[in-house]
């Protein structure tokens, strides 16, 4: 496994160039440029704040950062998964010319999505800091330090899921369509537009225990939005999820590395 990561690192100039190409292509001749990556979550946050903050009995000051952080994380996970479905196919021309680690191509997808996610997280941080400077909410600096391990765990999770999605799509082309439907259903069972306590109050807390996305929402929201350090159990659950997904991804890569080229 160490040799595999070494091979990925040696090819860093190659996959970094692909990421830069993806970002340049996306924003080429665009009037708003990087602003387009923020437009969807900001627009959704605005309309949902107008519609739902009274329904959920939340002040806009508390609800807006909670909602924007949730939408940013959700969009990151869905983008990595859905775009990851096509990542191996996108790397087919390179794989036919030179043997290289398959994980490079899902990594390309995840790194591009990570750029947009970090921009979104930056907006949430500015929003929280701005409200704190205006005296609208209290700022807790120490918990912000725990945002870094949460983001790292989220990145590893998304890379693992993108690898699995890309490999499965090579053999089953309907994976992306199934994932799109699954994410539409999962969205309403995930505490993004509402607080997690709402599910617990209505006896639906078991939905969160079965939903891996909830753990990563907590790892990011708690230090960034709520100003508290995530519990050890939250980190433990997140680490367990990462072990399962990354273990499956490593097993699949090892098993399919030599065969996959014949399926493309």
N, C-alpha and C positions, 0 to 999 in steps of 0.2 A: 504493500500500500504506500509506503514511503517513496519507493521508486516511481510510483504512478504520479504522486504529487510533485515529485522532482521533475518528471517529464512535462507536467502542466506548467510548472514554473519556468522551465527552459523555453517553453513556447510563449512566454508572456508577451513578447513584442507582437506576436501574431494575433493573439486574441484581444490584446489591448487595441490594436489597429482596427479590428473588427468592431469593437465597441464604439470607438470614435467614429467609424464610418456609419454605424447605425444612428448615432446621435446627430451627425451632420446631415444625413439623408432625411431624418425626421423633420428637422427644422430648416432645411434649405428653402430659401425664398419665402419664408414664413414671416408675416408681419409681426406677430406676437412672440415668435421664437419659443423660448423656454416657458413663456407664460401659458402656452397651451397645456402643458403638463399640470398646471395648477388650476386651470379654468374649470374642469369638471368637478373636482372635490370642493372648490370654493363655491361654485354655483349650487351644488347639491347641499352644502352646508348652509348656505343662505336660505334656500327655499325650505329645507327641513327645519331650520330654526324658526322660521316664520310659522310653519304649519304645526310643528310638534312640541315646541318648548312649553306651551301652555297645557297641551294634552298630557305630557309627562310630568307636569308641575315642576319644571326646571327653569331657573333663570338663564337668560342668554349667556351671561358671564360664565356660568358653569357648563352649559350645554354646548356652546360653540366649540371650545377646544376639545371636549370629549368627542363630539361628532366628527370634527375635522381629522383628529388623530385616528379615529376608527376607520373612516373612509380611506385615508391614506394607506393604512396597513392592509385593509381589505383589497384595495386596488393593486397593491404590490403583490400580494399572494396570488390573486387571480391572474394578473398579468404574467407573472413568472410561470404559472402552471399552463395557461392557455397558449402563450407564445412558446413555452418550452416544448409543447406538443410538436411544433414544427422545427425545432432547433436542430435535430439530427438531419432532417431533410435539407435544411439550409446549408449544412456543412458537407453535403454529399460531394460537391465538386472538389473540395479540399481532401476529403477522405479517399477519393479515387486516385488522387495524385500522390499523396504522402501519408503513410501510417502515422497516426497521432492519437492521443487520448480522446475518447469520445466525450468525456465530461467537459471538454473545452467549449463545445457548442452550446450546451445549456448554460454554462458559465457566462458566455457572451450575452445571452438573453437576460440572465439575472443581474449582471452588472449594469446593463443599460437601464433595467427597471429600478435598480438600487439608486441610480442617479436621480431619477424622478421622485423616488420615495424620500430620499434625503432632502430634496428641495421642499417637499410637502412637510416633512418633520421640522424643517427650518422655519416654515411659516407658522406652524403650531407653536414653536418655541418663541418666536417673535410676538405672537398673539398673547401667550402667557406672560412674557416679560412686560409687554405693553400694558396689560391689565394690572400687573403688579405695580408698575411704575405709577399708574394712575390711581393706585390705592383701592382698586376694585376687588382684588384678591391677594392672598398672602403668598409670597414666593419662598419656596424651600430649596436651597441651593444643593445641599448634600445629596438628596435623592437623584438629582440630575446626573450625578456621576454613574449611577447604576443604569442609566439609559444605554451606555455603550455595550455592556455584555448582553443586554436584551436585543439590541440591534444586530449584534454578531450572531446570536442564536437564531434570530429570524432569518438572517442571510443564509446560514447553513441549512435551515429547514427548507427555504425556498429553492436553494440549489439542488438539494436532494430530490424534492418533488419535481422540479423541472427535468432532472435526469430521468426519473421514472416515467414521467409523462412523455418525454421524447422517445424513450425506448419502446414503450407500449404502443405509441402511435405508429411506429414503423411496422408493427405486426397487425395492429388493429386500428384502421384509419378512422374509426368512429369515436375514438377516445376523446378528442377535442369537443365534439358535439355533446357527448355524455357529460363531460366536465362542465360545459357551459350551463346545461340544465341543472346539474348538481349544485353549482355555485348559486344559481338563482334561488333554488330551494333553501340552501344553507344560509343565505343572507338574512332571511327573516327569522332564522333560529339562532342567530349570532347577535350578541348585544353590541350593535354598532350604532343604531339610531335610538336605542334606549339603554338604560342602565341594567347591569346584570341582576341587580336586586329585584327587578320587575318580574323576571322569570321565576326567581325563588319564591316570591310572594304568591305566585299562582301555581305553585307546586310543579314547576317545570325546570327546576334546577338540574335535573338529570340530563337535560339536553346539553348543558354547558360541560358536564363531565365527559360527554361523548364527542365534544367538538374541540379538536386540537387548536383551532384558530383562537379560541377564547384565551388560552394560555399566553399566546404571543401578544394579544391585545392587552392583557394585564401587565406583561413585562415592559411594555412601552408606555401605556397610559398611566400606570401608577406613579412612576418617577417623574414623568413629563407633565401630566395634567393634574394628578391628584396630590402630588408632592409627598409621596410616601415610598418607602423602599419595599419592593416586592418580597413576599415571604419566601422562606427556604423551600416550602412545599411547591410554590409556583415555579421556582428555578428547577427543583427536582423533577417536576412533571415535564417542564420544557426540555430538560436534558434527556429524559426518557424518550420523549417524542423524537428528538433529534437522533438519538441512538437507533431507534427503529427505522426511521426514514433513511438515514445515511447508511445504515447497515444493509437495507434492502437495495439501495442505489449501488453500493459497492459490490454486492453479490451479483446484481444484474449486469453491471459493467464487466465484471470478471467473466461471467458466463457467456455474454453475447459479443464480447469485443471482437473476436475473430470471425464470427458468423454474420454480423449485422450488415456488412458491406454487400452481401449477396441478396439482402432483402430490399436494398435501396433501388 
